[in-house]
């Protein structure tokens, strides 16, 4: 099936177009820090002529612990995203978790994001589709790539064809995600541009806890399979291994993804959410340059069969 371009504010994503970059911190930690990061990303967009959408969450509703930082909330978060849009000119996106959030989010954001855990929530997806904004639905960690056809159908039923699909890893045992790069062309076969989320793909869900957190002995998995896992905060958060981000991002570009999703922070070790999974902001230019060279090499070669 032909992959039709999707317009998002002043940028577009799709087959034959330049890579889309969805970039920003995991969560709005403060208004000033978010605007500062957005300014740096706008500079990168100008320097490398990138199609950039700025991303930050107003509420991390699926934190491992109820005591973890969640963000400023809907009202204040949208004020910050509106300021980012006005100051930098970048299109903006954020994730929604409940139907009532969609209308106010769509008034500010050019792209509405449905989280992976909610990829099968029909009411949420259809409401996002009716908003009039472009929509990005992340493939659930528990879903096969071809199961995203149901998301495509739900969006079509409400008349919205401005849909991106995002690959962000598949659950593999306890506290591990793996990536099957075949999911990129498989989901493109559904007629949608496909984004690869290289930062959440290195997440180790719940690896800050496990049996040892409840008084049992440490699991063999956390001691043998996760020697490099970085734990954010107390034993109530997900860990991750940001060293793997460049490997996965390069592989996804080589596999023909239409865009990359990368969360970034100037000091990830101090971040209030998902620090172990974020790219250090100062290291982002090097990764961008590598991915652009790979993309250029692909464009110079014979086209892949569709």
N, C-alpha and C positions, 0 to 999 in steps of 0.2 A: 504494500500500500504506500502511496506517495505521502511523504512527510511534509505537511503544510507549515509554512512559517507562522510563528506566533508573535504578534506585536505586543510589547510591554513598555508602555510609556514611549520614550523616544528611541528605543532599541528593538531589535527583532532577533528571533532565535529560530533556527531550522536548517535543513539540508542546504548546503551551498553557501551558507552565511558564516561569518566569523563566529568564533566561540563566544557563548554567553558566559559571563562570570557573575555568579551570585555570591557576594562577599560581605562580610561584616562580623561583628562580635556575636556570640551566642545569645546574649541577653543585654538589654539596656541596663547597664549598671548605674549610670548617671547621665544626665542630659549632656553635660559638658564633655565627658569622655566619649560618648557616642558621636557627637559632632566632630570631635577631634579625629577620631578614627575615620569618619566619613570623608573629612577633608583629605586625609592621606590617600584614601582609596580613589577619590576623584582625581588626585594628582597622578596616580598610577594609570587611571583610565585615559587621561590626556596623554601621558608619556608614551603609552603603548597602543593607543587608539583602540581601547577595549570597549566592548559593550558590557557595561557593569550595571547590575541591580544591587542596591544596598539592602542588606538583611539584618534585622535585629528583632528579638522577641520582646514583647511587653509582659509576657507571663509564661514562665516555664511550668506548665501545669502537670507535667509528668516527672517531676523530680523524684529520686529514690526515697528521699526523706521529706516528711512534712515540715521539717525545720530548716530545709535548705532555702537559699535565696531564690525568689521566683521572678522578681522584676517589679517595675513601678505600677503595673496594672494598665488596664485598657486606656483610660482617659489620658493619663500623663504620658504613657508610652506613645500614643498617637500624636500627641503634641511634639514629642521629640522626633518622630519619623517625619512629620510635616515640616519641621525645621530643617532636617537633613535634606529633604527634597527641595525646599526653597533655597537653601544656601548653596548646595552643590549642583543642583540640576539633575541628580541621579534619580532614576526610578527607584521605588522602595517596595519592600515586601516584608511581611511578617506572618506568623502562623496563627491560626484560629483553632479553638478547641470546642467552642459551643456555637450553636446557630445564631444566638443573639449578638455575637461579636462581629458577624460578617458584614452587616450593613455599615457600621461606623468604620470598620477597617477598609472596606472598599471605597469609602469616600476619600481616604488618604492614600491608600496603597495602590500601586499599579498591578501588583501580583499578589494574589491571596494564596497562602500556603496551607495545605492540609497535612498534618504530621503523619508519619508512617503508622503509628499505633492506631490512627483513626481512618485509615485508607478504605475501610469497608463500611464506614458510617454513612448510610445512604442520605439521611436528612442533611448532614453536614455538607456532603459533596454537592447535592442538588442545590442547596442554598448558596453555596459558593458559586456554582454555575450561574444561578439567577442574578448574582450581584452585578454582572456586566463587566467585571474585572477579568483579566487573565488569571488562570488557576494553575498552581503547581501541586500535584499530589505525589507524595513520596510513597514508594512501594513498601508495604509492610514487611518487616523482617521475617514474617511468617508466611509470606505470599510468594507464589511462583510468578515469574515475569508475565506469563500469558494470562494470569488471573487479573491483570490490570485492564483487560478488555472490558470488564464489568464497570470499571471507573469511567472508561471512555464512553461506554453506552449510557451510563447515568448522566454524564455531562451532555451528550448529544440529545438526550430526551428533554433537557431543559433549554436546548438551543444554544449551548456554548461550545464552540469548537476551538477556543483559545486555551488549549490545555498542554501543559508540560508534565512529563512523568519523570520521577527521580529515582535512581538506584542508590541505595544507602546501606547495602549489606544484608545478609541473610543469617539468621540465628544458626549457630553451629555448636551444639552442646550448651554448657552453662558458661555464661559470661564471655562468649566469643561470637564474632561475626566474620563471615567470609564473603568474598565477592566472586561472582561468576560473570565474567565480562561478556558472555553470550547474552546476558540480559539486555545489554544495550541494543544490539540489532533486533532482538526479539521484541522489545517494546517499541522500537521504531517501526516495526512491521504493523503496529496498531495505528499508525498514521500520525504519531505525536513526536515532537522533539524530545530527546532524552537527556537529562542532566545527570551527572555523576557527583554524588556527595562524598568527597574524599575524606572529610573530617569525621563525620558520624560513622563512616565505615571502619574507622580504627577504634571506635568506642568499645569498651569492655563492660557491657551493662552489668551493674551490680558488683563489679569486681572489688569494690571497696568493702564489701561485706563477705558473705559466705558463711560456712559452718563456724569458722573461728570467731565470727562476730556474735554468735549466739551461744558461745561456750563450748562448741565442739572442737575437734582437731582440725587444723588447716587442711583444705582439700588438696589432693594431688594436682588438680588442674591449676590452682592458683600458685603452687610452688614450682611445678615443673613446666607447665605450658605458658605461664605468664611471667617470666622472670623480669621483663622490662615494663610491666604494667605500672603506670603512674596513677596513684590514687589521689583524688581531689578531696582534701579535707578529712573528716572523721570517717569511720567505717560505715558510711551511710550514703555513699556517692558512687557513681560509675567511674571507672578508670578508663585508661586508653593509652595508646602508644603513638604519639605524633611522628615518630621516626618513619612510620609506614606511609604517611600521607603522600610524599612525593612519588613513591613507587606506584601507589594505586592511581594517583592522578595521571601519571605518564601512561600507565596501561590503559586507562579509560580513554584518553585522547587517541592513543594508537588504535583502540577498538572503534573509534568513530563517534564518540559522544558529541552532542550538540552544545554542551556547556558544562561548566564545573561549578560546584557549590563548595565553598571553602570558608569556614569560620576562622577569624583571625583576631588577634589581641596583641597589644604592645608588650604585655607581660603575662602570658598565659598562666604562669605559676601562681599569680595573684588573682586570677579571674574568679568570679563568683559562681560560674557555671561552666562545666565542660572544659576546663583549662587543659587537661591532658590531651584533648582532641583538637586543639586549635593550633593554627600556624602562627609562629611568631611574626608579627607584622613586618619587621625589618628583613625577614627571610622570604617574604612573599614575592618580591621582584624576581629573585632567582628562579623560583618555581614557575612564575608566569613566563619568563623568557624561555625556559626549557619546553614548556607545553606549546608555546607559540612556534618554536622551531619544529617540534613534532607535527603540529598541524600543517605547517608550511610544507613539510616533506610529504605528508599524505596528499595534499592538494596538488603537488607536482607529479605524483604518480598516477597510474591509470586508475580510473574510478572503479570502486568496488561494485560487484553485481548487486542489484536491488531486488 
